[in-house]
């Protein structure tokens, strides 16, 4: 039973599989038919597509060629229009070029020039022999010239020389104030600067560089005329007394207050020096500059009593001129940034600044020449003006260096060099003057002088020699210019060698270097002065006057060195200078006392005391000797009183000390002689020989150095 069921199941499954197989075979046949049909359709589509390509491709190619021809035609038309515009350019812009640009509307004129430029370039590259090239070139050049003329007219219209008072306000303005606060520099308004900038850039881009010369010449004339106006103003009677305007000076309380030009200059240079010192301290450097409160041109101008006011005023005016130049050049640098292409700044600035720089250099040469002539006349206060001017120019130098190129710095540096040479010449000639006793140029200390042979005269009363007082006065003034003189002497190997020798024995700091150099110079001057005093003393006929003359002058030198602190400067180079002068004074006092040797010998004890006989009489020989001694003493004392009463010893302590020394040196010995021999009967008329009692001698010695008694 089970086998039968299995057999039936198997047969049933077999029938199903046979049925499925038949169905699958039927479908495969249908799919094959469909495939064949699709293949036929695709083949037919391919054939039709090939036929379509053969039909459309020629049409496409024809269309593409037509489009290209159209583009070429358009390009040709555009090119023709451009070419025709080049041919028409001259006619189109001719009137515009002839009319020229108008202020505030230069863009249209530049568009016309650009059109001519393009036409010129076209004909130059494509038809250089054409008449059209000549036409557009000529019109373009005329247009550029017109543009240059317009630039020049703008500069002339808005560039006027500064009035002297406005330039002085600009000079005296506070360093921290804005220049825009000063109406004196509000030339070339912003709109004008913008227009000038557009013009200069166009000209520069088109290689038309005439504007460099035009701008440089026009602005140069403004600077030089401003400075010339200032110079003319300086010659006027109002120079130096202009009131400061409060809105510039920055302090309401200063409004209308008149300050001397010297004081104003001093304030300016003090501020500049302080800035330099502050900057140097931040960098850990030493500037070698020092400004003292009492070191101003006003101090130097106090020397006008010595007859040299003109030179000092000239130097002061020159400093103002130099400050004016510096301010104007700073302003021109600012204008260049707004107007001229940066690539042309140095070229333009060099051109516009050159004439004014040459002006101040010429003025410096003229002034130093006049100062040298004054120095040649022994007017030494002129040298002090040079030192003061040199110090201020040194302070101003960094400001000038910042705005000038190398060539201009060298040119303006010649001013500094010229002042240094003049200062060096003054120092050298002063030593020669002391050596050769040039004398003059300063106030005389005494109107009564005597002269023996050549050379200047010495005072009859043997007081302080004019040369001595003048020399000390000059040396005292040099202290105010220590750093400046130090910079001058550093260029002289004689002084630097001495400084090196000093430095090998003691430490000389950087700050003391200039003082040490000045100390070397002062020492040289004093050495010549001491020698000249010794030489001049020989003009006196008696030993006492010679010694008193040297004593007066040597004492005056020492006291002056101590009073003015010059002794500290000299001590840097000669530590025992003060002791040496003190020893000289003591030696001169001893030498003076030795002038009494003949008088002292008259009252020296006799070898054999006279023996009195009956009635107090002495022998004839002894009487004659006593008479001779008293007579000799009287004569020497009378001669000394007559001579030394007219001698002047200005210093009270020195005068009283000499009197005291005289009394101590003479009176005790005379008193002893008087006590022994005044009572001796050596003459029938003893009063003829014993003229003076010891008290009389003391009174006579106390009358010395006083010609009023």
C-alpha positions as CSV (number, residue, x, y, z in Angstrom):
1,X,0.0,0.0,0.0
2,X,2.7,2.3,0.8
3,X,4.6,1.4,-2.4
4,X,1.5,2.2,-4.4
5,X,1.1,5.6,-2.8
6,X,4.7,6.4,-3.4
7,X,4.4,5.4,-7.0
8,X,1.3,7.6,-7.5
9,X,3.1,10.6,-5.8
10,X,6.1,10.2,-8.0
11,X,4.0,10.0,-11.2
12,X,2.0,13.0,-10.1
13,X,5.2,15.1,-9.6
14,X,6.6,13.8,-12.9
15,X,3.5,15.0,-14.7
16,X,3.8,18.4,-13.1
17,X,7.5,18.7,-14.1
18,X,6.7,17.7,-17.7
19,X,4.0,20.3,-17.7
20,X,6.3,23.0,-16.3
21,X,9.0,22.0,-18.9
22,X,6.6,22.4,-21.7
23,X,5.5,25.8,-20.4
24,X,9.1,27.0,-20.1
25,X,10.0,25.8,-23.6
26,X,7.0,27.7,-24.9
27,X,8.1,30.9,-23.2
28,X,11.7,30.6,-24.4
29,X,10.4,30.4,-27.9
30,X,8.3,33.5,-27.4
31,X,11.3,35.4,-25.9
32,X,13.4,34.4,-28.9
33,X,10.8,35.8,-31.2
34,X,10.7,39.0,-29.3
35,X,14.4,39.3,-29.4
36,X,14.5,38.9,-33.1
37,X,11.8,41.4,-33.5
38,X,13.6,44.0,-31.3
39,X,16.8,43.4,-33.2
40,X,15.0,44.1,-36.5
41,X,13.6,47.3,-35.0
42,X,17.0,48.5,-33.7
43,X,18.7,47.8,-37.1
44,X,15.9,49.8,-38.7
45,X,16.5,52.7,-36.2
46,X,20.2,52.6,-36.9
47,X,19.7,52.8,-40.6
48,X,17.3,55.7,-40.2
49,X,19.7,57.5,-37.8
50,X,22.5,57.1,-40.2
51,X,20.4,58.6,-43.0
52,X,19.4,61.5,-40.6
53,X,23.1,62.2,-39.9
54,X,23.9,62.3,-43.5
55,X,21.1,64.7,-44.0
56,X,21.7,67.1,-40.9
57,X,25.5,67.3,-40.7
58,X,26.0,69.4,-43.8
59,X,23.3,71.8,-42.6
60,X,25.1,72.1,-39.2
61,X,28.4,72.8,-40.8
62,X,26.9,75.5,-43.0
63,X,25.2,77.1,-39.9
64,X,28.5,77.1,-38.0
65,X,30.3,78.8,-40.8
66,X,27.6,81.3,-41.0
67,X,27.9,82.0,-37.3
68,X,31.6,82.5,-37.5
69,X,31.3,84.8,-40.4
70,X,28.8,86.7,-38.4
71,X,31.2,87.0,-35.5
72,X,34.0,88.1,-37.8
73,X,31.8,90.6,-39.4
74,X,30.9,92.0,-35.9
75,X,34.5,92.2,-34.9
76,X,35.4,93.8,-38.2
77,X,32.7,96.4,-37.7
78,X,33.9,97.1,-34.1
79,X,37.5,97.4,-35.3
80,X,36.4,99.6,-38.1
81,X,34.5,101.8,-35.6
82,X,37.6,102.0,-33.4
83,X,39.8,102.8,-36.4
84,X,37.4,105.4,-37.6
85,X,37.3,106.8,-34.1
86,X,41.1,107.2,-34.2
87,X,40.7,109.0,-37.5
88,X,38.0,111.2,-36.0
89,X,39.8,111.7,-32.7
90,X,41.5,114.9,-33.7
91,X,38.3,116.5,-34.8
92,X,36.3,115.2,-31.9
93,X,38.6,116.6,-29.1
94,X,40.1,119.5,-30.9
95,X,37.9,122.1,-29.3
96,X,38.2,120.5,-25.9
97,X,42.0,120.5,-26.1
98,X,42.1,124.2,-27.2
99,X,39.7,125.2,-24.5
100,X,41.8,123.4,-21.9
101,X,40.7,122.0,-18.5
102,X,38.7,124.0,-16.0
103,X,39.4,124.0,-12.3
104,X,37.5,121.3,-10.5
105,X,36.6,119.5,-13.8
106,X,39.7,118.0,-15.3
107,X,38.3,114.4,-15.9
108,X,36.7,115.3,-19.2
109,X,40.0,116.9,-20.5
110,X,41.9,113.7,-19.4
111,X,39.4,111.5,-21.3
112,X,40.1,113.6,-24.5
113,X,43.8,113.1,-24.0
114,X,43.4,109.4,-23.4
115,X,41.5,109.3,-26.8
116,X,44.3,111.0,-28.5
117,X,46.8,108.8,-26.8
118,X,45.1,105.7,-28.2
119,X,44.9,107.2,-31.7
120,X,48.5,108.1,-31.6
121,X,49.5,104.6,-30.5
122,X,47.3,103.1,-33.3
123,X,48.9,105.1,-36.1
124,X,52.3,104.7,-34.6
125,X,52.0,100.9,-34.8
126,X,50.0,100.6,-38.0
127,X,50.6,103.6,-40.2
128,X,53.6,105.5,-38.9
129,X,53.9,107.6,-42.1
130,X,50.3,108.8,-42.0
131,X,49.3,112.5,-41.8
132,X,46.9,111.4,-39.1
133,X,49.7,110.4,-36.8
134,X,51.2,113.9,-37.1
135,X,47.9,115.5,-36.3
136,X,47.0,113.4,-33.2
137,X,50.6,113.7,-32.0
138,X,50.6,117.4,-32.3
139,X,47.2,117.8,-30.7
140,X,48.2,115.3,-27.9
141,X,51.4,117.3,-27.2
142,X,49.4,120.5,-27.1
143,X,47.0,118.9,-24.7
144,X,49.8,117.8,-22.4
145,X,51.3,121.3,-22.5
146,X,47.9,122.7,-21.7
147,X,47.5,120.3,-18.8
148,X,51.0,121.3,-17.5
149,X,49.9,124.9,-17.8
150,X,46.8,124.2,-15.9
151,X,48.8,122.4,-13.2
152,X,51.1,125.5,-13.1
153,X,48.2,127.9,-12.9
154,X,46.6,125.9,-10.0
155,X,49.9,126.0,-8.1
156,X,50.3,129.7,-8.7
157,X,46.7,130.5,-7.7
158,X,46.8,128.5,-4.4
159,X,50.5,128.9,-3.5
160,X,51.5,132.2,-2.0
161,X,54.6,133.0,0.0
162,X,54.0,133.1,3.8
163,X,53.9,136.4,5.5
164,X,56.8,136.7,7.9
165,X,54.5,136.9,10.9
166,X,52.8,133.7,9.9
167,X,56.1,131.9,9.3
168,X,57.2,133.1,12.7
169,X,54.0,131.8,14.3
170,X,54.8,128.5,12.6
171,X,58.3,128.5,14.0
172,X,57.3,129.4,17.5
173,X,54.3,127.0,17.6
174,X,54.4,124.5,20.4
175,X,56.0,121.2,19.3
176,X,52.9,119.2,20.4
177,X,50.4,121.3,18.5
178,X,48.9,120.4,15.2
179,X,50.1,122.3,12.2
180,X,46.5,122.3,10.9
181,X,45.7,124.8,13.7
182,X,47.8,127.4,12.0
183,X,46.0,129.1,9.1
184,X,49.2,130.3,7.7
185,X,49.8,126.9,6.1
186,X,46.4,126.3,4.8
187,X,47.5,126.7,1.2
188,X,46.4,124.2,-1.6
189,X,42.9,123.2,-0.4
190,X,41.9,119.5,-0.3
191,X,40.0,119.7,-3.6
192,X,43.0,121.4,-5.3
193,X,45.4,118.8,-4.0
194,X,43.1,116.0,-5.3
195,X,43.0,117.6,-8.7
196,X,46.8,118.1,-8.7
197,X,47.2,114.5,-7.7
198,X,45.0,113.3,-10.6
199,X,47.0,115.4,-13.1
200,X,50.4,114.4,-11.8
201,X,49.5,110.7,-11.8
202,X,48.2,111.0,-15.4
203,X,51.3,112.8,-16.6
204,X,53.6,110.3,-14.8
205,X,51.7,107.3,-16.2
206,X,52.0,108.8,-19.7
207,X,55.7,109.5,-19.3
208,X,55.2,113.3,-19.3
209,X,57.6,114.3,-16.6
210,X,57.6,118.1,-17.1
211,X,55.3,118.3,-14.1
212,X,58.3,117.5,-11.9
213,X,60.1,120.7,-13.0
214,X,56.9,122.8,-12.8
215,X,55.9,121.6,-9.4
216,X,59.5,121.8,-8.1
217,X,60.0,125.3,-9.4
218,X,56.7,126.7,-8.3
219,X,57.0,125.4,-4.7
220,X,60.6,126.3,-4.6
221,X,59.7,129.9,-5.4
222,X,57.2,129.9,-2.5
223,X,59.8,128.6,-0.1
224,X,62.5,131.1,-1.2
225,X,60.2,134.0,-1.3
226,X,58.9,133.1,2.2
227,X,62.4,133.0,3.5
228,X,63.4,136.2,1.7
229,X,60.3,137.9,3.2
230,X,61.4,136.7,6.6
231,X,64.9,138.1,6.0
232,X,63.5,141.4,5.0
233,X,61.3,141.5,8.0
234,X,64.3,140.7,10.2
235,X,65.9,143.9,8.9
236,X,62.9,146.0,10.0
237,X,62.7,147.8,13.3
238,X,59.9,145.5,14.6
239,X,62.0,142.4,14.5
240,X,62.3,140.5,17.7
241,X,59.3,142.2,19.4
242,X,56.3,140.4,17.8
243,X,53.7,139.2,20.3
244,X,52.8,135.5,20.2
245,X,49.3,134.6,19.3
246,X,47.6,132.7,22.0
247,X,45.9,130.3,19.7
248,X,49.2,129.1,18.4
249,X,51.2,129.2,21.6
250,X,48.7,127.1,23.5
251,X,48.4,129.1,26.7
252,X,45.7,131.9,27.0
253,X,47.9,133.7,29.5
254,X,50.5,134.3,26.8
255,X,48.2,136.2,24.5
256,X,49.7,139.5,23.5
257,X,52.8,139.1,25.7
258,X,55.9,140.1,24.0
259,X,58.9,137.9,24.3
260,X,62.3,138.5,22.9
261,X,63.3,136.4,20.0
262,X,66.2,135.0,22.0
263,X,63.8,133.7,24.7
264,X,61.5,132.2,22.1
265,X,64.4,130.5,20.4
266,X,65.7,129.2,23.7
267,X,62.3,127.6,24.4
268,X,62.3,125.9,21.0
269,X,65.7,124.5,21.3
270,X,65.2,123.4,24.9
271,X,62.2,121.4,23.8
272,X,64.2,119.9,21.0
273,X,67.2,119.1,23.2
274,X,64.9,117.6,25.8
275,X,63.3,115.3,23.2
276,X,66.8,114.3,22.0
277,X,67.9,113.5,25.6
278,X,64.8,111.6,26.3
279,X,65.1,109.6,23.1
280,X,68.8,108.9,23.8
281,X,68.1,107.8,27.4
282,X,65.5,105.4,26.1
283,X,68.1,104.0,23.7
284,X,70.8,104.0,26.4
285,X,72.9,106.5,24.3
286,X,74.6,109.8,25.1
287,X,73.9,112.7,22.9
288,X,76.6,115.0,24.3
289,X,74.2,117.8,24.3
290,X,73.2,119.9,27.4
291,X,70.8,122.8,27.5
292,X,71.0,125.0,30.6
293,X,68.3,127.3,31.7
294,X,70.6,130.3,31.6
295,X,72.2,129.3,28.4
296,X,70.5,131.3,25.7
297,X,71.1,133.7,23.0
298,X,69.9,136.4,25.4
299,X,73.0,135.8,27.5
300,X,75.2,136.1,24.5
301,X,73.4,139.3,23.5
302,X,74.4,140.7,26.8
303,X,77.8,141.0,25.3
304,X,76.6,143.9,23.2
305,X,78.5,146.2,25.6
306,X,81.6,144.7,24.1
307,X,80.6,146.2,20.7
308,X,79.6,142.9,19.0
309,X,75.8,143.1,19.0
310,X,75.5,143.0,15.2
311,X,77.2,139.6,14.8
312,X,75.1,138.1,17.6
313,X,71.9,139.4,16.0
314,X,72.9,138.0,12.7
315,X,73.5,134.6,14.1
316,X,70.1,134.7,15.9
317,X,68.4,135.8,12.7
318,X,70.1,133.0,10.9
319,X,68.8,130.4,13.4
320,X,65.3,131.7,12.9
321,X,65.8,131.4,9.1
322,X,67.1,127.8,9.5
323,X,64.1,127.0,11.7
324,X,61.8,128.5,9.0
325,X,63.4,126.4,6.3
326,X,63.0,123.3,8.4
327,X,59.3,124.0,9.0
328,X,58.6,124.8,5.3
329,X,60.4,121.7,4.1
330,X,58.3,119.5,6.6
331,X,55.2,121.1,5.1
332,X,56.4,120.4,1.6
333,X,56.9,116.8,2.4
334,X,53.3,116.6,3.6
335,X,52.1,118.2,0.3
336,X,54.2,115.7,-1.7
337,X,52.3,112.8,-0.1
338,X,49.0,114.3,-1.2
339,X,50.0,115.4,-4.7
340,X,53.0,113.7,-6.3
341,X,53.3,110.0,-7.1
342,X,55.6,108.3,-4.4
343,X,58.1,107.2,-7.0
344,X,58.9,110.9,-7.8
345,X,59.0,112.3,-4.2
346,X,62.7,112.4,-3.8
347,X,63.2,113.9,-7.3
348,X,60.6,116.6,-6.8
349,X,61.7,117.4,-3.2
350,X,65.3,117.8,-4.2
351,X,64.3,120.3,-6.9
352,X,61.9,122.4,-4.8
353,X,64.3,122.5,-1.8
354,X,67.6,123.1,-3.6
355,X,67.4,126.9,-4.0
356,X,66.3,127.5,-0.4
357,X,69.1,125.2,0.9
358,X,71.6,127.1,-1.2
359,X,70.3,130.4,0.3
360,X,70.9,129.3,3.9
361,X,74.3,127.9,3.0
362,X,75.3,131.2,1.3
363,X,74.0,133.1,4.3
364,X,76.0,130.8,6.7
365,X,79.2,131.5,4.6
366,X,78.6,135.2,4.7
367,X,77.9,135.3,8.4
368,X,80.9,133.1,9.3
369,X,83.0,135.3,7.1
370,X,81.9,138.4,9.0
371,X,82.4,136.7,12.3
372,X,85.9,135.7,11.3
373,X,86.6,139.3,10.5
374,X,85.3,140.3,13.9
375,X,87.5,137.7,15.5
376,X,90.4,139.0,13.5
377,X,89.7,142.4,15.2
378,X,89.8,140.5,18.6
379,X,86.0,140.8,19.2
380,X,85.8,137.6,21.0
381,X,82.1,137.8,21.9
382,X,81.6,137.0,18.2
383,X,83.1,133.6,18.8
384,X,80.6,133.0,21.7
385,X,77.8,133.7,19.2
386,X,79.3,131.0,16.9
387,X,79.4,128.5,19.7
388,X,75.8,129.2,20.6
389,X,74.7,129.0,17.0
390,X,76.7,125.8,16.5
391,X,75.0,124.2,19.5
392,X,71.5,125.0,18.2
393,X,72.3,123.9,14.7
394,X,73.5,120.5,16.1
395,X,70.2,120.2,17.9
396,X,68.3,121.1,14.7
397,X,70.4,118.7,12.6
398,X,68.4,115.5,13.2
399,X,65.1,117.2,12.2
400,X,66.7,118.4,9.0
401,X,68.2,114.9,8.3
402,X,64.8,113.3,8.6
403,X,63.3,115.4,5.7
404,X,66.3,115.7,3.4
405,X,68.1,113.2,1.1
406,X,71.8,112.4,1.3
407,X,73.0,115.1,-1.0
408,X,70.9,117.8,0.8
409,X,72.1,116.5,4.2
410,X,75.6,116.9,3.0
411,X,74.9,120.4,1.7
412,X,73.2,121.5,4.9
413,X,76.0,119.7,6.9
414,X,78.4,122.2,5.4
415,X,76.7,124.8,7.5
416,X,77.6,122.8,10.6
417,X,81.1,122.2,9.3
418,X,81.5,125.9,8.5
419,X,80.4,126.9,12.0
420,X,82.8,124.3,13.5
421,X,85.7,125.6,11.4
422,X,84.9,129.1,12.5
423,X,84.7,128.1,16.1
424,X,88.0,126.2,15.9
425,X,89.6,129.2,14.3
426,X,88.3,131.4,17.0
427,X,89.7,129.2,19.7
428,X,93.0,129.0,18.0
429,X,93.3,132.7,17.4
430,X,92.3,133.4,21.0
431,X,95.3,131.5,22.2
432,X,97.5,133.3,19.7
433,X,96.0,136.6,20.9
434,X,96.8,135.9,24.5
435,X,100.3,134.7,23.5
436,X,100.9,137.8,21.4
437,X,98.9,140.1,23.7
438,X,96.2,141.1,21.2
439,X,94.3,142.8,23.9
440,X,91.2,144.5,22.4
441,X,87.7,143.6,21.7
442,X,86.4,143.8,25.2
443,X,85.8,146.4,27.9
444,X,89.0,147.9,29.3
445,X,89.5,147.5,33.0
446,X,91.6,150.7,33.4
447,X,92.0,153.8,31.4
448,X,95.5,154.6,32.6
449,X,98.1,152.5,30.9
450,X,101.8,152.8,30.2
451,X,103.7,151.3,27.3
452,X,107.4,150.6,26.8
453,X,108.2,149.8,23.2
454,X,105.9,147.5,21.2
455,X,102.9,145.6,22.4
456,X,99.9,146.7,24.3
457,X,100.2,148.9,27.4
458,X,100.2,147.8,31.0
459,X,98.3,149.7,33.6
460,X,100.2,152.4,35.5
461,X,98.8,151.3,38.8
462,X,99.8,147.6,38.2
463,X,96.2,146.5,38.7
464,X,94.6,143.6,36.9
465,X,95.7,143.7,33.3
466,X,93.0,144.2,30.6
467,X,94.2,141.0,28.9
468,X,93.8,139.1,32.1
469,X,90.2,140.2,32.7
470,X,89.2,139.7,29.1
471,X,90.8,136.3,29.0
472,X,89.0,135.1,32.1
473,X,85.7,136.6,30.9
474,X,86.0,134.7,27.7
475,X,87.0,131.4,29.4
476,X,84.0,131.8,31.8
477,X,81.7,132.1,28.9
478,X,83.1,129.0,27.3
479,X,81.6,126.9,30.1
480,X,78.1,127.5,28.7
481,X,79.4,125.9,25.4
482,X,81.3,123.0,26.9
483,X,79.8,120.3,24.8
484,X,80.0,122.3,21.6
485,X,83.6,123.2,22.2
486,X,84.3,119.6,23.1
487,X,82.9,118.5,19.7
488,X,85.2,121.0,18.0
489,X,88.3,120.0,19.9
490,X,87.7,116.3,19.3
491,X,88.8,116.9,15.7
492,X,92.2,118.2,16.8
493,X,94.8,115.5,17.4
494,X,96.7,117.7,19.9
495,X,93.7,117.7,22.2
496,X,92.8,114.1,21.7
497,X,96.3,113.0,22.4
498,X,96.3,115.0,25.6
499,X,93.0,113.5,26.5
500,X,94.3,110.0,25.9
501,X,97.3,110.7,28.1
502,X,94.9,111.9,30.9
503,X,92.7,108.9,30.4
504,X,95.7,106.6,30.8
505,X,96.2,107.9,34.4
506,X,92.6,108.5,35.5
507,X,89.1,107.4,34.4
508,X,87.3,110.0,32.3
509,X,83.6,109.2,31.8
510,X,81.8,110.0,28.6
511,X,80.0,112.9,30.3
512,X,83.4,114.3,31.5
513,X,85.0,114.0,28.1
514,X,83.9,117.4,26.7
515,X,84.7,119.0,30.1
516,X,88.2,117.5,30.0
517,X,88.8,118.7,26.4
518,X,87.7,122.2,27.5
519,X,89.9,121.9,30.5
520,X,92.9,121.2,28.2
521,X,92.1,124.3,26.2
522,X,91.7,126.5,29.3
523,X,95.0,125.1,30.6
524,X,96.7,126.1,27.4
525,X,95.2,129.6,27.5
526,X,96.2,130.1,31.1
527,X,99.8,128.9,30.4
528,X,100.1,131.6,27.7
529,X,98.4,134.2,29.9
530,X,100.8,133.5,32.8
531,X,103.8,133.8,30.4
532,X,102.4,137.0,28.9
533,X,101.9,138.5,32.4
534,X,105.4,137.7,33.3
535,X,106.7,139.3,30.1
536,X,104.5,142.4,30.5
537,X,105.7,142.9,34.1
538,X,109.1,143.8,32.7
539,X,107.7,147.0,31.4
540,X,107.7,148.3,35.0
541,X,110.9,150.0,36.2
542,X,111.0,148.8,39.8
543,X,110.9,145.3,41.3
544,X,108.0,145.9,43.7
545,X,105.7,147.1,41.0
546,X,106.6,144.1,38.8
547,X,105.8,141.7,41.6
548,X,102.6,143.4,42.6
549,X,101.5,143.4,38.9
550,X,102.1,139.7,38.7
551,X,100.5,139.1,42.1
552,X,97.4,141.1,41.2
553,X,96.9,139.2,38.0
554,X,97.7,135.7,39.4
555,X,95.4,136.3,42.4
556,X,92.7,137.5,40.1
557,X,93.0,134.4,37.9
558,X,92.8,132.0,40.8
559,X,89.8,133.7,42.4
560,X,88.0,133.9,39.1
561,X,88.7,130.2,38.4
562,X,87.3,129.4,41.8
563,X,84.3,131.7,41.5
564,X,83.3,130.4,38.1
565,X,84.0,126.7,38.8
566,X,86.5,126.7,36.0
567,X,88.9,125.3,38.5
568,X,86.9,122.1,38.5
569,X,87.2,121.8,34.7
570,X,90.9,122.5,34.7
571,X,91.4,120.0,37.6
572,X,90.2,117.2,35.3
573,X,93.4,117.7,33.3
574,X,95.7,119.1,36.1
575,X,94.6,117.9,39.5
576,X,96.9,120.3,41.4
577,X,96.0,123.4,39.4
578,X,94.6,125.2,42.5
579,X,97.6,124.4,44.7
580,X,100.0,125.4,41.9
581,X,98.3,128.9,41.7
582,X,98.4,129.2,45.5
583,X,102.1,128.4,45.5
584,X,102.7,131.0,42.7
585,X,100.9,133.6,44.8
586,X,103.0,132.7,47.9
587,X,106.2,132.9,45.8
588,X,105.2,136.2,44.4
589,X,104.5,137.6,47.9
590,X,108.0,136.5,48.9
591,X,109.4,138.0,45.8
592,X,107.6,141.3,46.6
593,X,109.0,141.3,50.1
594,X,112.5,140.8,48.7
595,X,112.0,144.2,47.0
596,X,112.5,145.7,50.5
597,X,116.0,144.3,50.7
598,X,117.8,147.6,50.3
599,X,115.6,149.3,52.9
600,X,116.1,146.4,55.3
601,X,119.8,146.5,54.8
602,X,119.7,150.1,55.9
603,X,118.3,149.3,59.3
604,X,120.2,146.0,59.8
605,X,122.2,145.9,63.1
606,X,125.7,147.5,62.8
607,X,128.5,145.1,63.1
608,X,129.9,147.1,66.0
609,X,127.5,149.0,68.1
610,X,128.5,152.6,68.4
611,X,130.2,153.5,71.6
612,X,129.1,156.7,73.2
613,X,131.7,158.8,74.8
614,X,131.4,161.4,77.5
615,X,128.1,163.3,77.0
616,X,126.7,160.6,74.7
617,X,128.9,161.4,71.8
618,X,130.2,158.9,69.2
619,X,133.2,158.8,66.9
620,X,133.1,160.7,63.7
621,X,133.2,157.4,61.6
622,X,130.3,156.0,63.5
623,X,128.3,159.2,63.2
624,X,128.7,159.2,59.4
625,X,127.6,155.5,59.3
626,X,124.4,156.2,61.3
627,X,123.6,159.3,59.2
628,X,124.0,157.2,56.0
629,X,121.8,154.4,57.4
630,X,118.9,156.8,58.4
631,X,119.2,158.7,55.2
632,X,119.1,155.5,53.1
633,X,116.1,154.2,55.0
634,X,114.3,157.6,54.6
635,X,115.0,157.7,50.9
636,X,113.9,154.1,50.3
637,X,110.7,154.5,52.4
638,X,109.8,157.8,50.7
639,X,110.4,156.3,47.2
640,X,108.3,153.2,48.2
641,X,105.5,155.4,49.5
642,X,105.5,157.6,46.5
643,X,105.5,154.6,44.1
644,X,103.3,152.1,45.9
645,X,100.6,154.5,47.1
646,X,99.6,154.8,43.4
647,X,99.6,151.1,42.9
648,X,96.2,149.4,43.0
649,X,95.4,146.1,44.7
650,X,91.7,145.6,43.9
651,X,91.2,142.5,46.1
652,X,90.6,143.7,49.7
653,X,92.0,140.5,51.4
654,X,95.1,140.5,49.2
655,X,95.6,144.2,49.8
656,X,95.3,144.0,53.6
657,X,97.5,140.9,53.6
658,X,100.3,142.6,51.8
659,X,100.1,145.6,54.1
660,X,100.2,143.3,57.1
661,X,103.2,141.4,55.6
662,X,105.0,144.7,55.0
663,X,104.5,145.9,58.6
664,X,105.6,142.5,60.0
665,X,108.6,142.5,57.8
666,X,109.8,146.1,58.3
667,X,108.4,147.7,61.5
668,X,110.0,145.3,64.1
669,X,113.4,145.8,62.5
670,X,113.1,149.5,62.2
671,X,111.8,149.7,65.8
672,X,114.9,147.9,67.0
673,X,117.2,150.2,65.0
674,X,115.3,153.3,66.1
675,X,115.5,152.4,69.8
676,X,119.3,151.9,69.6
677,X,120.3,154.9,67.4
678,X,117.6,157.5,67.7
679,X,119.0,158.7,71.1
680,X,122.6,158.6,69.9
681,X,124.2,162.1,69.4
682,X,125.4,161.5,65.8
683,X,124.3,164.9,64.5
684,X,123.7,168.4,65.5
685,X,120.4,168.2,63.7
686,X,119.1,164.6,64.4
687,X,115.6,165.5,63.2
688,X,117.1,165.8,59.8
689,X,117.9,162.1,59.8
690,X,115.5,160.6,62.3
691,X,112.4,161.7,60.3
692,X,110.0,158.8,61.1
693,X,109.1,157.1,64.3
694,X,108.0,153.5,64.2
695,X,104.4,154.5,64.4
696,X,105.0,156.9,61.4
697,X,106.5,154.0,59.4
698,X,103.4,151.8,60.2
699,X,101.1,154.6,59.1
700,X,103.0,155.1,55.9
701,X,103.0,151.4,55.1
702,X,99.2,151.3,55.7
703,X,98.9,154.2,53.2
704,X,100.1,151.9,50.4
705,X,97.7,151.2,47.4
706,X,95.6,154.2,48.2
707,X,96.4,157.2,46.0
708,X,93.6,159.2,47.6
709,X,95.6,159.8,50.8
